Amino acid sequence: MKEKMASYLKQCMVQKTLKIPYDSDLIAELNIERFELTKDGKIKFNYPENTHDDKFWALALSVAATRHETEGKPDSFIFF
């Protein structure tokens, strides 16, 4: 789920469909989020020590909530 949210966030940023006010803490979190591929082929997200990624994931969750159905098929994001 996190991989899909982060990918959609990146897609929105690349396509310039996401506009956010300047927030230095948020910008820092967007720039420090890292991922690694585990031995079993899954993606693990992490961030450097003494930092956090709460704003990154809050933004990713917010953007994911804006996804629409495409061609009559529901998106794979379902939040309860």
N, C-alpha and C positions, 0 to 999 in steps of 0.2 A: 504494500500500500504506500509506504513512504517513497519508494522509487517512482511510482506513478505520479504522486503529488509533486515531487521534486522535478521530474521531467516536464510536467505540465507547467510548473512555475517557470522553468527555463524557457520553454516554448513561448510562453506569453511575453517574457522579457525580450527574447530574440525578435519576435514579431512586433514588438513595441505596442502590444495591446494592453499592457499593464503600466499604469502610471502611479507612482508612489511619491509622497512628499519626501523631501530630503530628511533623513534621520541617520546620523552618523553611526549609531549603534546597530541599526538594521543593515546599513551598507556593510559594516564590518562583518556582521554575521553572514551576509550573503557571500562575502569574499573568503571566509575561512572554513566554511562547511566542506568537509572532505568525504570521500567514500572509498571503499576498498572492496574488491571481489574476494569472497571467502573461498575456501577450498571446495565447498559444496556448490559453488556457483551463485551464491546469493550476494546481494549488495548490502554492505554494512556502512552506515553513515556515522561519522564522528567529527569531533572538533578538537582543537588544541587545548591542552591543559590550561586552567585558569580562565577559560572563556565559556560561553554557553551558546546554545542555538535556539532558544525559546522563541525569539522574534522571527527567525528563519522559518520555523515550523508553523508558527501562527500565520504567517503570510502564505505559506504553501497550502495550509488547510483552507484559508479564506479563498484563495484563488481556485483551489480544487472544487469548492462549493459553487463556483460560478459555471462549471462545465455544463454543457447542454447535450441533449440527445443528438446523435448524428444519424441521419438516414433512418429514423424510426427505431434505432437500437439504443437502449439505455446505456449510459456510461457505466463503467465498472466502479465508480466511486459511490458508495452507499454508506452514509453515516447515520448512526442511531444514537 
